[in-house]
Amino acid sequence: MALAIRVVYCGAGYKSKYLQLKKKLEDEFPGCLDICGEGTPQATGFFEVMVAGKLVHSKKRGDGYVDTESKFLKLVAAIKAALAQG
């Protein structure tokens, strides 16, 4: 069964950032993830990433975008840990 990844992003312009992250994660974990994105109906500044229901990246809490290798590797580590738990 694929691991659920949910991304809530600001619908006023962050869809491209979501799609970039989705592709990068799918390339890293082919066939292992069920990634869904939800754009908010108004400008929120959100870029929140949940792995198996746990918030692991939050722009609102100061994480910014997933725009550096270290931020991406933090997500990779959370995904690997969740996959290991089954």
QUILINJO-V854278 format. One record per residue. N is the residue number from 0. PHI is phi in whole degrees, -180 to 180 (* if undefined). Layout:
# QUILINJO-V854278
N_PHI / N_PHI
This chain:
# QUILINJO-V854278
0_* / 1_-74 / 2_-80 / 3_-81 / 4_-121 / 5_-122 / 6_-121 / 7_-106 / 8_-129 / 9_-63 / 10_-70 / 11_-90 / 12_148 / 13_-102 / 14_-59 / 15_-64 / 16_-66 / 17_-62 / 18_-64 / 19_-64 / 20_-65 / 21_-58 / 22_-63 / 23_-64 / 24_-69 / 25_-65 / 26_-68 / 27_-74 / 28_-129 / 29_-61 / 30_75 / 31_-103 / 32_-120 / 33_-114 / 34_-101 / 35_-127 / 36_-120 / 37_-134 / 38_-84 / 39_-72 / 40_-72 / 41_-133 / 42_-67 / 43_-126 / 44_80 / 45_-73 / 46_-153 / 47_-109 / 48_-119 / 49_-114 / 50_-115 / 51_52 / 52_85 / 53_-106 / 54_-70 / 55_-118 / 56_-149 / 57_-142 / 58_-64 / 59_-64 / 60_-95 / 61_104 / 62_-78 / 63_72 / 64_-86 / 65_-87 / 66_-122 / 67_-133 / 68_-63 / 69_-65 / 70_-67 / 71_-65 / 72_-65 / 73_-64 / 74_-67 / 75_-57 / 76_-63 / 77_-65 / 78_-68 / 79_-60 / 80_-64 / 81_-68 / 82_-66 / 83_-66 / 84_-76 / 85_79
